[in-house]
Amino acid sequence: MSSRNKSVVPQAREALNRFKYEVANEIGVPLKDGYNGDLTSYQNGSVGGYMVKKMIERAEQDLMSR
């Protein structure tokens, strides 16, 4: 069974992890290192969803600046 959380660029893993904590802090989700099973699915989904939104915004800005 393979992991679904493999990065296309393995070196980006730490940057994405920092980004996750930045986003969680920005939207008020009390994400911490280690176990986060006490958070709701909504809270966890909000972090992931907001990360995607911010990454899309950044990609659009990069495309427009070319």
Secondary structure in CASP SS format (residue, H / E / C, confidence):
PFRMAT SS
TARGET T0000
AUTHOR 0000-0000-0000
METHOD secondary structure of the structure
MODEL  1
M C 1.00
S C 1.00
S C 1.00
R C 1.00
N C 1.00
K C 1.00
S C 1.00
V C 1.00
V C 1.00
P H 1.00
Q H 1.00
A H 1.00
R H 1.00
E H 1.00
A H 1.00
L H 1.00
N H 1.00
R H 1.00
F H 1.00
K H 1.00
Y H 1.00
E H 1.00
V H 1.00
A H 1.00
N H 1.00
E H 1.00
I H 1.00
G C 1.00
V C 1.00
P C 1.00
L C 1.00
K C 1.00
D C 1.00
G C 1.00
Y C 1.00
N C 1.00
G C 1.00
D C 1.00
L C 1.00
T C 1.00
S H 1.00
Y H 1.00
Q H 1.00
N H 1.00
G H 1.00
S H 1.00
V H 1.00
G H 1.00
G H 1.00
Y H 1.00
M H 1.00
V H 1.00
K H 1.00
K H 1.00
M H 1.00
I H 1.00
E H 1.00
R H 1.00
A H 1.00
E H 1.00
Q H 1.00
D H 1.00
L H 1.00
M H 1.00
S C 1.00
R C 1.00
END
